[in-house]
């Protein structure tokens, strides 16, 4: 039951593996800064096809984009197009390739599961990265860390007995 989790953005974090196992993970920049949406979406589609062929996930999950009203005044149409377009591209590709268990995870739910709280963005990023490192996952950026947190969350939903616990034994979450 391989799970592919994604933190979709201009630099996308990804984590893939079976519940209870150590996931493979990384991040990818789909195109150079300033590239068109079409260039980004094209690269994302091709990358997704490769991920599906290489890892054969049965479930694909990504953090659901925030409603546009959430970041009113701090976002623009280009960002909104990217953050809503990438899930459509990734989901469409997965569906076309025969993966039908496509899920969206609420960022708050992922954070509550993985770090035990839902602080503001900058603090949350630092805590999630710290929790990943405490679990022995070497990460390069917060996109990769967010994907790992989402992967861990989905594994706990799909297979609670096999999921890796983000809470250290006899300890508190970070």
C-alpha positions in Angstrom: 0.0 0.0 0.0 2.4 2.7 -1.2 1.5 6.3 -0.4 2.8 9.3 -2.4 2.4 12.6 -0.5 3.0 16.0 -2.0 3.5 19.5 -0.9 2.5 21.2 -4.1 4.1 24.6 -5.0 6.6 26.0 -7.3 9.1 23.8 -5.4 7.2 20.7 -4.6 8.1 18.4 -1.8 7.4 14.7 -2.1 7.5 11.6 0.1 6.7 8.0 -1.0 6.7 4.7 0.8 4.6 2.1 2.6 3.2 2.6 6.1 5.7 1.5 8.7 8.7 1.8 6.3 11.2 4.6 5.8 9.9 6.8 3.0 11.9 8.0 0.0 11.7 11.8 -0.2 12.9 15.0 -1.9 11.8 18.2 -3.5 11.7 19.3 -7.1 11.5 22.7 -8.9 9.3 22.2 -11.9 10.7 25.2 -13.8 12.9 28.2 -13.5 11.5 31.3 -11.7 9.4 33.3 -14.1 8.4 30.3 -16.3 4.9 30.1 -17.6 2.2 28.1 -15.8 2.1 25.9 -18.9 5.8 25.1 -18.6 5.4 24.3 -14.9 2.3 22.2 -15.4 3.9 20.3 -18.3 7.0 19.4 -16.2 4.7 18.5 -13.3 2.7 16.1 -15.5 5.8 14.4 -16.8 7.4 14.2 -13.3 4.2 12.7 -11.9 4.1 10.0 -14.7 7.6 9.1 -13.7 6.8 8.9 -10.0 3.8 6.7 -10.7 5.9 4.4 -12.9 8.9 4.2 -10.5 7.0 3.8 -7.2 3.5 2.5 -8.1 1.6 4.3 -5.3 -2.0 3.2 -4.6 -2.8 6.5 -2.8 -1.7 10.0 -3.7 -2.3 12.8 -1.2 -1.5 16.5 -1.2 -2.0 19.4 1.1 -5.2 21.1 0.0 -4.6 24.7 -1.1 -6.0 27.3 1.3 -9.1 29.2 0.1 -8.2 32.3 -1.8 -9.8 34.4 0.9 -7.3 33.1 3.5 -4.4 35.0 2.0 -6.4 38.0 0.8 -4.0 40.9 0.0 -0.9 38.6 0.2 -1.4 36.6 -3.0 -2.0 37.2 -6.6 -3.6 35.5 -9.6 -0.3 33.9 -10.6 0.1 32.3 -7.2 -3.5 31.2 -7.1 -3.3 29.7 -10.6 -0.3 27.7 -9.5 -1.6 26.5 -6.2 -4.9 25.4 -7.7 -3.5 24.3 -11.0 -0.9 21.9 -9.7 -3.4 19.7 -7.8 -5.6 19.5 -11.0 -2.6 18.5 -13.1 -1.3 16.0 -10.5 -4.7 14.5 -9.8 -5.5 14.3 -13.5 -2.3 12.5 -14.3 -2.7 10.0 -11.5 -6.2 9.3 -12.5 -5.3 8.8 -16.1 -2.5 6.4 -15.0 -5.0 4.3 -13.0 -4.5 5.7 -9.5 -8.0 6.5 -8.1 -7.3 6.9 -4.4 -6.6 10.7 -4.6 -6.9 12.6 -1.3 -6.5 16.1 0.0 -5.2 16.7 3.5 -6.0 19.8 5.5 -2.8 21.5 6.6 -4.1 22.0 10.1 -4.9 18.3 10.5 -1.4 17.3 9.2 0.3 19.7 11.7 -1.9 18.6 14.6 -1.0 15.0 13.9 2.7 15.5 13.2 3.7 18.3 15.6 0.8 18.4 18.0 -0.2 22.1 17.3 -1.0 24.4 14.4 1.1 27.6 14.8 1.6 30.3 12.3 3.4 29.3 9.0 7.1 30.2 9.9 6.9 28.5 13.3 5.1 25.5 11.9 7.8 25.1 9.2 10.5 25.0 11.8 8.7 22.6 14.0 7.9 20.2 11.1 11.5 20.3 10.0 12.6 19.5 13.5 10.2 16.6 13.9 11.4 15.2 10.6 15.0 15.3 11.8 14.1 13.7 15.1 12.6 10.8 13.1 15.9 10.4 11.3 14.8 11.9 8.0 17.4 14.0 6.4 15.7 16.9 4.7 16.9 19.7 2.5 14.0 22.1 2.7 10.6 22.8 4.3 8.8 21.5 1.2 10.3 18.1 1.7 9.5 18.2 5.4 5.8 19.1 4.7 5.5 16.2 2.3 7.0 13.9 4.9 4.5 15.2 7.5 1.6 14.6 5.1 2.9 11.1 4.2 3.1 10.3 7.9 -0.4 11.6 8.5 -1.9 9.6 5.6 -0.1 6.4 6.7 -1.6 6.9 10.2 -5.1 7.1 8.6 -4.6 4.2 6.2 -2.8 1.8 8.5 -2.7 3.1 12.1 -0.9 0.0 13.5 1.9 0.3 11.0 2.3 4.0 10.9 5.5 5.6 12.3 4.6 7.7 15.4 5.8 11.3 15.4 5.7 11.2 19.2 8.9 9.8 20.8 8.3 7.1 23.3 7.9 8.5 26.8 8.2 12.0 25.4 6.3 14.9 24.1 5.9 16.1 20.6 8.2 19.0 19.6 
